Amino acid sequence: MINVWRLIPDKVVPFNVYNVLLVEAYYQLGDMDKANEIVAGIKSNVYEEMNYFISLGRKYDSYLMYEKRIAFYTLDELRRMATTFNQTELKTEMEQKLQEYAGTLNIAM
Amino acid sequence: MRWELGPERSYITKNHLMILDLLATNNWERPLYYAITVSEDNYLNLDSFFQMEGLAYRIVPFASQGDIFGRGGINTEAMFDNMVNKFRWGGVENPNLYLDENVLRMLGNFRSSFARLALQLIKENKPDSGASGS
């Protein structure tokens, strides 16, 4: 298949929730390096987003709830995939982050 | 082809009438498509008759449940040919090219479409097509 990496790179269109399927495809193909490279991109973008939300405090909670939930869902999907494809390190990291963000962002787990 | 609009739909609008009219009179002489960006509200419960062929769903006279999103199936042969051989991407990989938010959103859609295609190819046991180069 065409090289999606070069065609639409992370620096042009940041990896986000919609690219979790791409991770799943690479995991299914057994290409862990590629999968984990996309995971790294998604994580980095979501963490940055989450940190920004946190920096705003609770003041904009009502406006940002949708975005927060999407970010949270993205990490949860990565956790799910890490579990399915035995990526222990990623699974632990996602569990910790989800726990951390759930408390900080007032999101029920 | 038989289907129901579904219990949740208590009205149809003119654009929906147009779709129903096309289905009733076109007799499959010309292909009918929904763009992948059309909102689900306009599907008229036809999604099980969709076959994804790239950035559009073709309405076909048979139902399927092959797609991971539960929207009909994916014609992997047509979609692969469209996405890989026919589409021109216009140098979007160039970081110096300005892309507005609409283009960025569309590119996100395209990347997601590649993933859907890859997953379907894997499901059809054609992993060589699903794998991307390095």
gemmi code that builds the backbone of each chain (N, CA, C; Angstrom):
import gemmi

chains = {
    "A": [
        ("MET", (0.842, -1.205, 0.000), (0.000, 0.000, 0.000), (0.871, 1.248, 0.000)),
        ("ILE", (0.294, 2.307, -0.487), (1.020, 3.574, -0.511), (1.522, 3.914, 0.897)),
        ("ASN", (2.617, 4.583, 0.981), (3.210, 4.912, 2.266), (2.483, 6.108, 2.915)),
        ("VAL", (1.580, 5.786, 3.823), (0.765, 6.832, 4.461), (1.649, 7.789, 5.261)),
        ("TRP", (2.792, 7.268, 5.722), (3.705, 8.085, 6.509), (4.189, 9.294, 5.755)),
        ("ARG", (4.658, 9.002, 4.526), (5.231, 10.096, 3.733), (4.135, 10.920, 3.104)),
        ("LEU", (3.027, 10.269, 2.799), (1.926, 10.968, 2.133), (1.312, 12.033, 3.036)),
        ("ILE", (0.983, 11.647, 4.261), (0.376, 12.600, 5.209), (1.119, 12.454, 6.537)),
        ("PRO", (2.282, 13.077, 6.660), (3.074, 12.883, 7.892), (2.491, 13.583, 9.116)),
        ("ASP", (2.934, 13.128, 10.279), (2.459, 13.666, 11.557), (2.706, 15.168, 11.666)),
        ("LYS", (3.825, 15.626, 11.114), (4.128, 17.060, 11.248), (3.188, 17.919, 10.388)),
        ("VAL", (2.521, 17.315, 9.398), (1.554, 18.062, 8.585), (0.157, 17.934, 9.192)),
        ("VAL", (-0.253, 16.709, 9.449), (-1.542, 16.458, 10.113), (-1.242, 15.633, 11.363)),
        ("PRO", (-1.273, 16.266, 12.529), (-0.921, 15.531, 13.757), (-1.775, 14.273, 13.944)),
        ("PHE", (-1.123, 13.193, 14.339), (-1.853, 11.963, 14.630), (-2.855, 12.216, 15.752)),
        ("ASN", (-4.049, 11.658, 15.588), (-5.079, 11.855, 16.613), (-5.949, 10.612, 16.719)),
        ("VAL", (-7.110, 10.784, 17.300), (-8.007, 9.655, 17.560), (-8.311, 8.844, 16.297)),
        ("TYR", (-8.381, 9.503, 15.152), (-8.732, 8.806, 13.913), (-7.632, 7.872, 13.433)),
        ("ASN", (-6.453, 7.989, 14.019), (-5.338, 7.162, 13.562), (-5.111, 5.936, 14.433)),
        ("VAL", (-5.981, 5.753, 15.405), (-5.881, 4.564, 16.246), (-6.080, 3.307, 15.379)),
        ("LEU", (-6.938, 3.426, 14.360), (-7.163, 2.288, 13.456), (-5.902, 1.917, 12.697)),
        ("LEU", (-5.107, 2.942, 12.384), (-3.844, 2.712, 11.688), (-2.906, 1.890, 12.584)),
        ("VAL", (-2.913, 2.228, 13.866), (-2.101, 1.484, 14.842), (-2.560, 0.030, 14.861)),
        ("GLU", (-3.871, -0.150, 14.895), (-4.415, -1.509, 14.938), (-3.987, -2.308, 13.709)),
        ("ALA", (-4.022, -1.644, 12.540), (-3.625, -2.336, 11.305), (-2.169, -2.781, 11.396)),
        ("TYR", (-1.293, -1.910, 11.866), (0.128, -2.287, 11.969), (0.345, -3.379, 13.018)),
        ("TYR", (-0.379, -3.295, 14.125), (-0.262, -4.361, 15.135), (-0.693, -5.688, 14.531)),
        ("GLN", (-1.805, -5.656, 13.806), (-2.303, -6.898, 13.204), (-1.312, -7.475, 12.201)),
        ("LEU", (-0.589, -6.571, 11.531), (0.408, -7.020, 10.555), (1.708, -7.444, 11.228)),
        ("GLY", (1.787, -7.207, 12.535), (2.988, -7.584, 13.269), (4.119, -6.581, 13.122)),
        ("ASP", (3.823, -5.409, 12.558), (4.852, -4.382, 12.407), (4.814, -3.471, 13.642)),
        ("MET", (5.404, -3.957, 14.727), (5.318, -3.249, 16.005), (6.026, -1.894, 15.964)),
        ("ASP", (7.127, -1.820, 15.216), (7.875, -0.555, 15.154), (7.016, 0.572, 14.579)),
        ("LYS", (6.356, 0.260, 13.465), (5.512, 1.275, 12.826), (4.347, 1.634, 13.751)),
        ("ALA", (3.735, 0.588, 14.310), (2.596, 0.828, 15.198), (3.026, 1.732, 16.349)),
        ("ASN", (4.158, 1.406, 16.953), (4.586, 2.162, 18.124), (5.038, 3.576, 17.774)),
        ("GLU", (5.484, 3.750, 16.536), (5.858, 5.099, 16.111), (4.598, 5.984, 16.013)),
        ("ILE", (3.527, 5.404, 15.498), (2.266, 6.165, 15.438), (1.741, 6.388, 16.851)),
        ("VAL", (1.853, 5.361, 17.684), (1.418, 5.490, 19.087), (2.157, 6.665, 19.739)),
        ("ALA", (3.466, 6.740, 19.489), (4.260, 7.825, 20.079), (3.730, 9.183, 19.630)),
        ("GLY", (3.395, 9.271, 18.335), (2.850, 10.527, 17.805), (1.520, 10.863, 18.448)),
        ("ILE", (0.624, 9.870, 18.518), (-0.707, 10.103, 19.105), (-0.562, 10.526, 20.568)),
        ("LYS", (0.256, 9.779, 21.301), (0.433, 10.069, 22.739), (0.929, 11.491, 22.941)),
        ("SER", (1.968, 11.819, 22.205), (2.566, 13.134, 22.364), (1.535, 14.243, 22.094)),
        ("ASN", (0.739, 14.070, 21.030), (-0.266, 15.089, 20.696), (-1.370, 15.156, 21.752)),
        ("VAL", (-1.798, 13.982, 22.228), (-2.885, 13.961, 23.218), (-2.395, 14.526, 24.557)),
        ("TYR", (-1.181, 14.177, 24.952), (-0.640, 14.700, 26.215), (-0.566, 16.233, 26.162)),
        ("GLU", (-0.090, 16.710, 25.015), (0.039, 18.167, 24.865), (-1.332, 18.840, 25.013)),
        ("GLU", (-2.318, 18.210, 24.370), (-3.685, 18.724, 24.416), (-4.216, 18.697, 25.859)),
        ("MET", (-4.029, 17.563, 26.515), (-4.506, 17.392, 27.890), (-3.839, 18.407, 28.823)),
        ("ASN", (-2.542, 18.587, 28.657), (-1.835, 19.543, 29.510), (-2.377, 20.960, 29.315)),
        ("TYR", (-2.743, 21.248, 28.083), (-3.324, 22.563, 27.811), (-4.677, 22.700, 28.523)),
        ("PHE", (-5.496, 21.651, 28.410), (-6.802, 21.687, 29.088), (-6.606, 21.896, 30.590)),
        ("ILE", (-5.654, 21.168, 31.151), (-5.407, 21.262, 32.589), (-4.941, 22.662, 32.959)),
        ("SER", (-4.112, 23.256, 32.086), (-3.587, 24.592, 32.376), (-4.705, 25.637, 32.452)),
        ("LEU", (-5.837, 25.333, 31.816), (-6.951, 26.296, 31.825), (-7.779, 26.214, 33.110)),
        ("GLY", (-7.527, 25.192, 33.887), (-8.314, 25.021, 35.104), (-9.727, 24.584, 34.790)),
        ("ARG", (-10.606, 24.730, 35.750), (-11.989, 24.249, 35.573), (-12.904, 25.270, 34.899)),
        ("LYS", (-12.330, 26.460, 34.696), (-13.148, 27.573, 34.217), (-13.904, 27.248, 32.917)),
        ("TYR", (-13.222, 26.526, 31.991), (-13.833, 26.277, 30.683), (-14.367, 24.853, 30.546)),
        ("ASP", (-14.572, 24.205, 31.672), (-15.016, 22.811, 31.671), (-16.181, 22.545, 30.716)),
        ("SER", (-17.177, 23.393, 30.787), (-18.383, 23.120, 30.009), (-18.115, 23.224, 28.507)),
        ("TYR", (-17.178, 24.090, 28.124), (-16.899, 24.248, 26.693), (-15.984, 23.137, 26.173)),
        ("LEU", (-15.174, 22.601, 27.062), (-14.124, 21.682, 26.618), (-14.429, 20.204, 26.857)),
        ("MET", (-15.596, 19.927, 27.427), (-15.867, 18.553, 27.823), (-15.764, 17.584, 26.642)),
        ("TYR", (-16.277, 17.991, 25.485), (-16.240, 17.116, 24.313), (-14.794, 16.791, 23.931)),
        ("GLU", (-13.963, 17.836, 23.850), (-12.555, 17.639, 23.469), (-11.833, 16.764, 24.488)),
        ("LYS", (-12.139, 17.012, 25.760), (-11.502, 16.215, 26.815), (-11.872, 14.752, 26.682)),
        ("ARG", (-13.141, 14.519, 26.404), (-13.597, 13.128, 26.297), (-12.952, 12.428, 25.096)),
        ("ILE", (-12.795, 13.161, 24.004), (-12.150, 12.579, 22.817), (-10.702, 12.202, 23.163)),
        ("ALA", (-10.005, 13.128, 23.837), (-8.611, 12.873, 24.208), (-8.531, 11.664, 25.133)),
        ("PHE", (-9.444, 11.626, 26.083), (-9.485, 10.531, 27.050), (-9.777, 9.204, 26.344)),
        ("TYR", (-10.743, 9.253, 25.436), (-11.135, 8.062, 24.676), (-9.957, 7.546, 23.844)),
        ("THR", (-9.196, 8.477, 23.289), (-8.039, 8.098, 22.466), (-7.057, 7.276, 23.286)),
        ("LEU", (-6.754, 7.758, 24.491), (-5.818, 7.038, 25.358), (-6.405, 5.691, 25.781)),
        ("ASP", (-7.704, 5.671, 25.984), (-8.350, 4.424, 26.379), (-8.288, 3.398, 25.247)),
        ("GLU", (-8.426, 3.879, 24.015), (-8.310, 2.986, 22.859), (-6.894, 2.428, 22.752)),
        ("LEU", (-5.907, 3.280, 23.037), (-4.514, 2.802, 23.010), (-4.306, 1.745, 24.093)),
        ("ARG", (-4.924, 1.971, 25.248), (-4.830, 0.990, 26.337), (-5.440, -0.342, 25.904)),
        ("ARG", (-6.619, -0.239, 25.271), (-7.308, -1.447, 24.808), (-6.435, -2.226, 23.817)),
        ("MET", (-5.836, -1.489, 22.891), (-5.014, -2.130, 21.883), (-3.742, -2.724, 22.478)),
        ("ALA", (-3.171, -1.980, 23.435), (-1.958, -2.483, 24.097), (-2.261, -3.797, 24.798)),
        ("THR", (-3.464, -3.888, 25.369), (-3.868, -5.128, 26.044), (-4.005, -6.256, 25.017)),
        ("THR", (-4.711, -5.960, 23.923), (-4.951, -6.976, 22.892), (-3.645, -7.493, 22.289)),
        ("PHE", (-2.692, -6.563, 22.059), (-1.474, -6.969, 21.349), (-0.258, -7.103, 22.282)),
        ("ASN", (-0.573, -7.297, 23.567), (0.471, -7.584, 24.562), (1.605, -6.554, 24.605)),
        ("GLN", (1.247, -5.305, 24.574), (2.246, -4.235, 24.705), (2.220, -3.764, 26.162)),
        ("THR", (2.909, -4.507, 27.010), (2.809, -4.313, 28.450), (3.182, -2.891, 28.891)),
        ("GLU", (4.285, -2.407, 28.342), (4.765, -1.075, 28.739), (3.727, 0.009, 28.403)),
        ("LEU", (3.208, -0.094, 27.197), (2.210, 0.888, 26.752), (0.947, 0.778, 27.599)),
        ("LYS", (0.554, -0.444, 27.906), (-0.658, -0.678, 28.697), (-0.511, -0.003, 30.071)),
        ("THR", (0.630, -0.226, 30.710), (0.860, 0.370, 32.026), (0.849, 1.894, 31.948)),
        ("GLU", (1.531, 2.413, 30.924), (1.584, 3.882, 30.764), (0.182, 4.461, 30.569)),
        ("MET", (-0.616, 3.797, 29.728), (-1.959, 4.304, 29.463), (-2.833, 4.233, 30.721)),
        ("GLU", (-2.706, 3.143, 31.461), (-3.504, 3.012, 32.688), (-3.166, 4.133, 33.670)),
        ("GLN", (-1.869, 4.402, 33.793), (-1.452, 5.468, 34.710), (-1.970, 6.833, 34.254)),
        ("LYS", (-1.823, 7.086, 32.948), (-2.252, 8.386, 32.412), (-3.770, 8.551, 32.539)),
        ("LEU", (-4.503, 7.475, 32.243), (-5.961, 7.563, 32.324), (-6.406, 7.857, 33.751)),
        ("GLN", (-5.744, 7.204, 34.675), (-6.038, 7.425, 36.085), (-5.763, 8.883, 36.462)),
        ("GLU", (-4.597, 9.332, 36.032), (-4.156, 10.709, 36.328), (-5.134, 11.737, 35.737)),
        ("TYR", (-5.478, 11.558, 34.448), (-6.348, 12.535, 33.784), (-7.784, 12.444, 34.295)),
        ("ALA", (-8.217, 11.245, 34.629), (-9.597, 11.094, 35.122), (-9.798, 11.958, 36.361)),
        ("GLY", (-8.797, 11.918, 37.249), (-8.903, 12.712, 38.465), (-8.807, 14.199, 38.175)),
        ("THR", (-7.809, 14.559, 37.379), (-7.568, 15.977, 37.110), (-8.696, 16.621, 36.316)),
        ("LEU", (-9.229, 15.861, 35.362), (-10.236, 16.450, 34.483), (-11.667, 16.154, 34.912)),
        ("ASN", (-11.788, 15.466, 36.026), (-13.118, 15.161, 36.534), (-13.921, 14.306, 35.540)),
        ("ILE", (-13.260, 13.300, 34.998), (-13.927, 12.390, 34.063), (-14.106, 11.054, 34.772)),
        ("ALA", (-15.303, 10.535, 34.716), (-15.564, 9.248, 35.381), (-14.967, 8.105, 34.572)),
        ("MET", (-14.348, 7.163, 35.260), (-13.769, 6.001, 34.548), (-14.690, 4.795, 34.660)),
    ],
    "B": [
        ("MET", (-34.193, -4.991, -3.775), (-33.644, -4.282, -2.613), (-34.796, -3.789, -1.734)),
        ("ARG", (-34.796, -4.265, -0.510), (-35.839, -3.848, 0.427), (-35.194, -3.365, 1.707)),
        ("TRP", (-35.656, -2.252, 2.194), (-35.153, -1.782, 3.482), (-36.177, -0.843, 4.107)),
        ("GLU", (-35.989, -0.530, 5.374), (-36.910, 0.377, 6.060), (-36.165, 1.606, 6.532)),
        ("LEU", (-36.865, 2.696, 6.594), (-36.212, 3.932, 7.032), (-35.850, 3.870, 8.518)),
        ("GLY", (-36.497, 2.980, 9.234), (-36.175, 2.826, 10.658), (-37.164, 3.570, 11.530)),
        ("PRO", (-37.393, 3.068, 12.730), (-38.422, 3.642, 13.600), (-38.093, 5.053, 14.099)),
        ("GLU", (-36.791, 5.391, 14.094), (-36.412, 6.706, 14.644), (-36.670, 7.851, 13.665)),
        ("ARG", (-36.968, 7.496, 12.410), (-37.195, 8.570, 11.429), (-38.695, 8.781, 11.229)),
        ("SER", (-39.172, 9.949, 11.636), (-40.604, 10.220, 11.505), (-40.877, 11.228, 10.386)),
        ("TYR", (-39.834, 11.636, 9.674), (-40.044, 12.601, 8.584), (-38.940, 12.400, 7.550)),
        ("ILE", (-39.194, 12.878, 6.333), (-38.113, 12.960, 5.357), (-38.161, 14.341, 4.719)),
        ("THR", (-37.020, 14.820, 4.304), (-36.953, 16.154, 3.705), (-36.732, 16.017, 2.192)),
        ("LYS", (-36.666, 17.153, 1.506), (-36.596, 17.094, 0.039), (-35.341, 16.391, -0.460)),
        ("ASN", (-34.230, 16.610, 0.231), (-33.004, 15.935, -0.216), (-33.142, 14.414, -0.064)),
        ("HIS", (-33.878, 13.994, 0.970), (-34.105, 12.555, 1.140), (-35.034, 12.026, 0.036)),
        ("LEU", (-36.028, 12.831, -0.312), (-36.938, 12.438, -1.399), (-36.170, 12.234, -2.695)),
        ("MET", (-35.183, 13.106, -2.898), (-34.368, 13.010, -4.108), (-33.625, 11.662, -4.146)),
        ("ILE", (-33.086, 11.267, -2.986), (-32.365, 9.995, -2.924), (-33.319, 8.832, -3.209)),
        ("LEU", (-34.496, 8.893, -2.576), (-35.482, 7.826, -2.804), (-35.894, 7.768, -4.269)),
        ("ASP", (-36.049, 8.932, -4.870), (-36.431, 8.990, -6.279), (-35.334, 8.403, -7.171)),
        ("LEU", (-34.084, 8.742, -6.851), (-32.961, 8.185, -7.630), (-32.946, 6.666, -7.538)),
        ("LEU", (-33.160, 6.167, -6.328), (-33.146, 4.710, -6.134), (-34.301, 4.039, -6.876)),
        ("ALA", (-35.447, 4.720, -6.897), (-36.637, 4.122, -7.510), (-36.566, 4.154, -9.031)),
        ("THR", (-35.894, 5.141, -9.580), (-35.968, 5.327, -11.032), (-34.654, 5.063, -11.776)),
        ("ASN", (-33.557, 5.054, -11.066), (-32.267, 4.915, -11.747), (-32.038, 3.509, -12.316)),
        ("ASN", (-32.665, 2.541, -11.658), (-32.576, 1.158, -12.122), (-31.127, 0.667, -12.231)),
        ("TRP", (-30.253, 1.184, -11.380), (-28.835, 0.778, -11.312), (-28.077, 1.040, -12.609)),
        ("GLU", (-28.619, 1.976, -13.411), (-27.933, 2.266, -14.677), (-26.708, 3.147, -14.457)),
        ("ARG", (-26.780, 4.010, -13.466), (-25.604, 4.824, -13.114), (-25.304, 4.605, -11.637)),
        ("PRO", (-24.038, 4.630, -11.274), (-23.716, 4.399, -9.858), (-24.179, 5.557, -8.977)),
        ("LEU", (-24.627, 5.215, -7.773), (-25.061, 6.234, -6.808), (-24.110, 6.188, -5.622)),
        ("TYR", (-23.645, 7.337, -5.205), (-22.662, 7.391, -4.121), (-23.057, 8.397, -3.042)),
        ("TYR", (-22.629, 8.105, -1.817), (-22.608, 9.083, -0.736), (-21.136, 9.402, -0.487)),
        ("ALA", (-20.808, 10.667, -0.335), (-19.448, 11.007, 0.090), (-19.275, 10.537, 1.536)),
        ("ILE", (-18.049, 10.152, 1.914), (-17.853, 9.645, 3.283), (-18.057, 10.743, 4.327)),
        ("THR", (-18.082, 11.980, 3.879), (-18.236, 13.091, 4.826), (-19.697, 13.465, 5.064)),
        ("VAL", (-20.619, 12.836, 4.322), (-22.048, 13.137, 4.527), (-22.459, 12.638, 5.917)),
        ("SER", (-23.273, 13.432, 6.600), (-23.631, 13.041, 7.962), (-24.568, 11.826, 7.954)),
        ("GLU", (-24.437, 11.037, 9.010), (-25.214, 9.792, 9.108), (-26.716, 10.039, 9.046)),
        ("ASP", (-27.108, 11.231, 9.429), (-28.518, 11.575, 9.430), (-29.133, 11.447, 8.032)),
        ("ASN", (-28.284, 11.530, 7.022), (-28.776, 11.456, 5.648), (-28.664, 10.067, 5.031)),
        ("TYR", (-28.243, 9.091, 5.794), (-28.064, 7.744, 5.242), (-29.395, 7.047, 4.939)),
        ("LEU", (-30.444, 7.474, 5.594), (-31.772, 6.859, 5.400), (-31.758, 5.355, 5.674)),
        ("ASN", (-30.908, 4.965, 6.589), (-30.812, 3.547, 6.960), (-30.316, 2.667, 5.816)),
        ("LEU", (-29.643, 3.302, 4.868), (-29.153, 2.557, 3.704), (-27.751, 2.016, 3.922)),
        ("ASP", (-27.162, 2.291, 5.087), (-25.727, 2.006, 5.258), (-25.317, 0.550, 5.044)),
        ("SER", (-26.236, -0.383, 5.299), (-25.834, -1.775, 5.057), (-25.704, -2.063, 3.554)),
        ("PHE", (-26.200, -1.147, 2.716), (-26.066, -1.317, 1.264), (-24.877, -0.538, 0.713)),
        ("PHE", (-24.064, 0.028, 1.603), (-22.900, 0.802, 1.162), (-21.729, -0.125, 0.844)),
        ("GLN", (-20.979, 0.255, -0.148), (-19.677, -0.366, -0.421), (-18.685, 0.783, -0.534)),
        ("MET", (-17.739, 0.853, 0.383), (-16.766, 1.939, 0.352), (-15.790, 1.707, -0.802)),
        ("GLU", (-15.589, 2.758, -1.591), (-14.677, 2.604, -2.735), (-13.570, 3.652, -2.715)),
        ("GLY", (-13.398, 4.287, -1.586), (-12.385, 5.348, -1.501), (-12.904, 6.417, -0.569)),
        ("LEU", (-13.264, 7.540, -1.135), (-13.807, 8.615, -0.306), (-15.310, 8.705, -0.501)),
        ("ALA", (-15.896, 7.625, -0.962), (-17.343, 7.590, -1.178), (-17.867, 6.179, -0.951)),
        ("TYR", (-19.147, 6.134, -0.562), (-19.835, 4.846, -0.415), (-20.728, 4.664, -1.633)),
        ("ARG", (-20.551, 3.563, -2.326), (-21.443, 3.272, -3.448), (-22.634, 2.491, -2.926)),
        ("ILE", (-23.825, 2.882, -3.336), (-25.008, 2.117, -2.930), (-25.148, 0.948, -3.891)),
        ("VAL", (-25.213, -0.246, -3.340), (-25.345, -1.439, -4.170), (-26.635, -2.174, -3.759)),
        ("PRO", (-27.174, -3.013, -4.639), (-28.475, -3.634, -4.315), (-28.400, -4.838, -3.378)),
        ("PHE", (-27.288, -4.998, -2.676), (-27.211, -6.096, -1.705), (-26.619, -5.570, -0.405)),
        ("ALA", (-27.037, -6.154, 0.694), (-26.561, -5.699, 2.003), (-25.333, -6.488, 2.416)),
        ("SER", (-24.463, -5.855, 3.175), (-23.317, -6.573, 3.755), (-22.978, -5.958, 5.107)),
        ("GLN", (-22.173, -6.646, 5.859), (-21.829, -6.171, 7.206), (-20.328, -6.258, 7.431)),
        ("GLY", (-19.581, -6.009, 6.361), (-18.153, -6.242, 6.450), (-17.328, -5.146, 7.097)),
        ("ASP", (-17.843, -3.929, 7.105), (-17.028, -2.812, 7.557), (-16.969, -2.725, 9.076)),
        ("ILE", (-15.816, -2.317, 9.611), (-15.663, -2.228, 11.058), (-16.614, -1.211, 11.685)),
        ("PHE", (-17.051, -0.227, 10.887), (-17.985, 0.758, 11.411), (-19.436, 0.316, 11.221)),
        ("GLY", (-19.607, -0.899, 10.705), (-20.957, -1.400, 10.499), (-21.666, -0.723, 9.355)),
        ("ARG", (-20.901, -0.159, 8.430), (-21.527, 0.504, 7.278), (-21.276, -0.324, 6.031)),
        ("GLY", (-22.079, -1.341, 5.840), (-21.945, -2.148, 4.646), (-20.570, -2.761, 4.538)),
        ("GLY", (-20.019, -2.747, 3.351), (-18.721, -3.380, 3.149), (-17.721, -2.458, 2.483)),
        ("ILE", (-16.569, -3.020, 2.173), (-15.540, -2.262, 1.468), (-15.175, -3.041, 0.217)),
        ("ASN", (-15.262, -2.391, -0.917), (-14.798, -3.004, -2.154), (-13.294, -2.748, -2.218)),
        ("THR", (-12.528, -3.676, -1.657), (-11.097, -3.420, -1.479), (-10.365, -3.232, -2.810)),
        ("GLU", (-10.807, -3.964, -3.816), (-10.127, -3.845, -5.109), (-10.283, -2.436, -5.687)),
        ("ALA", (-11.539, -1.965, -5.697), (-11.801, -0.618, -6.236), (-11.165, 0.445, -5.353)),
        ("MET", (-11.266, 0.255, -4.040), (-10.746, 1.272, -3.115), (-9.215, 1.350, -3.196)),
        ("PHE", (-8.580, 0.200, -3.255), (-7.123, 0.188, -3.362), (-6.699, 0.913, -4.637)),
        ("ASP", (-7.369, 0.589, -5.745), (-7.013, 1.214, -7.020), (-7.204, 2.728, -6.960)),
        ("ASN", (-8.312, 3.153, -6.341), (-8.564, 4.595, -6.235), (-7.537, 5.275, -5.343)),
        ("MET", (-7.363, 4.727, -4.135), (-6.523, 5.395, -3.133), (-5.042, 5.361, -3.517)),
        ("VAL", (-4.630, 4.250, -4.113), (-3.197, 4.066, -4.359), (-2.785, 4.498, -5.767)),
        ("ASN", (-3.604, 4.138, -6.752), (-3.176, 4.397, -8.133), (-3.777, 5.657, -8.747)),
        ("LYS", (-5.023, 5.947, -8.401), (-5.700, 7.031, -9.134), (-5.613, 8.391, -8.459)),
        ("PHE", (-5.755, 8.432, -7.140), (-5.796, 9.733, -6.477), (-4.450, 10.427, -6.559)),
        ("ARG", (-4.483, 11.735, -6.725), (-3.271, 12.553, -6.703), (-3.327, 13.406, -5.444)),
        ("TRP", (-2.215, 13.453, -4.727), (-2.254, 14.035, -3.388), (-1.701, 15.449, -3.297)),
        ("GLY", (-1.190, 15.954, -4.398), (-0.864, 17.381, -4.482), (0.204, 17.884, -3.549)),
        ("GLY", (1.087, 17.035, -3.115), (2.217, 17.496, -2.292), (1.839, 17.915, -0.887)),
        ("VAL", (0.803, 17.313, -0.316), (0.393, 17.706, 1.043), (1.456, 17.370, 2.084)),
        ("GLU", (2.425, 16.524, 1.700), (3.465, 16.170, 2.666), (4.453, 17.315, 2.885)),
        ("ASN", (4.364, 18.329, 2.036), (5.282, 19.462, 2.143), (4.905, 20.334, 3.345)),
        ("PRO", (5.749, 20.385, 4.383), (5.379, 21.157, 5.588), (5.297, 22.661, 5.347)),
        ("ASN", (5.837, 23.119, 4.213), (5.787, 24.554, 3.924), (4.503, 24.974, 3.216)),
        ("LEU", (3.705, 23.972, 2.870), (2.438, 24.263, 2.196), (1.384, 24.619, 3.248)),
        ("TYR", (0.682, 25.717, 3.063), (-0.341, 26.075, 4.049), (-1.591, 25.228, 3.836)),
        ("LEU", (-2.051, 24.590, 4.883), (-3.279, 23.795, 4.820), (-4.253, 24.369, 5.841)),
        ("ASP", (-5.416, 24.796, 5.366), (-6.367, 25.363, 6.330), (-7.059, 24.233, 7.103)),
        ("GLU", (-7.887, 24.609, 8.073), (-8.447, 23.597, 8.976), (-9.341, 22.595, 8.256)),
        ("ASN", (-9.993, 23.051, 7.156), (-10.848, 22.112, 6.417), (-10.025, 21.045, 5.716)),
        ("VAL", (-8.922, 21.477, 5.115), (-8.044, 20.522, 4.434), (-7.443, 19.561, 5.458)),
        ("LEU", (-7.044, 20.103, 6.601), (-6.461, 19.250, 7.641), (-7.454, 18.177, 8.073)),
        ("ARG", (-8.720, 18.606, 8.228), (-9.758, 17.658, 8.638), (-9.959, 16.583, 7.568)),
        ("MET", (-9.964, 17.018, 6.312), (-10.134, 16.068, 5.217), (-8.968, 15.080, 5.170)),
        ("LEU", (-7.767, 15.596, 5.384), (-6.602, 14.710, 5.360), (-6.678, 13.677, 6.482)),
        ("GLY", (-7.225, 14.107, 7.612), (-7.449, 13.169, 8.715), (-8.392, 12.059, 8.275)),
        ("ASN", (-9.432, 12.452, 7.518), (-10.379, 11.472, 6.966), (-9.677, 10.499, 6.029)),
        ("PHE", (-8.809, 11.045, 5.194), (-8.137, 10.197, 4.203), (-7.249, 9.170, 4.899)),
        ("ARG", (-6.536, 9.645, 5.931), (-5.643, 8.731, 6.642), (-6.465, 7.616, 7.308)),
        ("SER", (-7.600, 8.013, 7.857), (-8.489, 7.042, 8.472), (-9.011, 6.052, 7.428)),
        ("SER", (-9.274, 6.539, 6.213), (-9.751, 5.654, 5.144), (-8.684, 4.634, 4.780)),
        ("PHE", (-7.435, 5.056, 4.753), (-6.346, 4.108, 4.492), (-6.343, 3.000, 5.552)),
        ("ALA", (-6.580, 3.397, 6.795), (-6.585, 2.410, 7.878), (-7.739, 1.430, 7.699)),
        ("ARG", (-8.899, 1.945, 7.329), (-10.056, 1.060, 7.120), (-9.774, 0.081, 5.995)),
        ("LEU", (-9.159, 0.590, 4.933), (-8.806, -0.276, 3.803), (-7.807, -1.339, 4.249)),
        ("ALA", (-6.777, -0.925, 4.983), (-5.744, -1.866, 5.428), (-6.352, -2.959, 6.299)),
        ("LEU", (-7.223, -2.552, 7.232), (-7.830, -3.546, 8.127), (-8.693, -4.540, 7.352)),
        ("GLN", (-9.400, -4.029, 6.345), (-10.242, -4.921, 5.544), (-9.386, -5.881, 4.713)),
        ("LEU", (-8.280, -5.371, 4.175), (-7.382, -6.234, 3.390), (-6.792, -7.334, 4.274)),
        ("ILE", (-6.470, -6.964, 5.505), (-5.942, -7.961, 6.451), (-7.014, -9.023, 6.707)),
        ("LYS", (-8.255, -8.534, 6.895), (-9.378, -9.446, 7.145), (-9.582, -10.398, 5.967)),
        ("GLU", (-9.341, -9.889, 4.762), (-9.500, -10.719, 3.564), (-8.245, -11.544, 3.286)),
        ("ASN", (-7.345, -11.521, 4.251), (-6.095, -12.289, 4.119), (-5.253, -11.835, 2.931)),
        ("LYS", (-5.194, -10.524, 2.736), (-4.325, -9.959, 1.697), (-3.366, -8.988, 2.367)),
        ("PRO", (-2.590, -9.476, 3.338), (-1.766, -8.564, 4.138), (-0.699, -7.828, 3.343)),
        ("ASP", (-0.262, -8.387, 2.215), (0.766, -7.702, 1.428), (0.259, -6.379, 0.887)),
        ("SER", (-1.039, -6.342, 0.569), (-1.613, -5.084, 0.101), (-1.830, -4.140, 1.264)),
        ("GLY", (-2.143, -4.688, 2.433), (-2.417, -3.851, 3.602), (-1.172, -3.231, 4.189)),
        ("ALA", (-0.025, -3.873, 3.973), (1.212, -3.354, 4.562), (1.702, -2.147, 3.785)),
        ("SER", (2.183, -1.151, 4.501), (2.720, 0.015, 3.811), (4.232, -0.099, 3.763)),
        ("GLY", (4.814, 0.636, 2.849), (6.269, 0.642, 2.721), (6.911, 1.400, 3.856)),
        ("SER", (8.220, 1.346, 3.918), (8.904, 2.059, 5.006), (9.381, 3.412, 4.518)),
    ],
}
model = gemmi.Model(1)
for chain_id, residues in chains.items():
    chain = gemmi.Chain(chain_id)
    for i, (resn, *xyz) in enumerate(residues, 1):
        res = gemmi.Residue()
        res.name, res.seqid = resn, gemmi.SeqId(i, " ")
        for name, pos in zip(("N", "CA", "C"), xyz):
            atom = gemmi.Atom()
            atom.name, atom.element = name, gemmi.Element(name[0])
            atom.pos, atom.b_iso = gemmi.Position(*pos), 0.0
            res.add_atom(atom)
        chain.add_residue(res)
    model.add_chain(chain)
structure = gemmi.Structure()
structure.add_model(model)
structure.setup_entities()
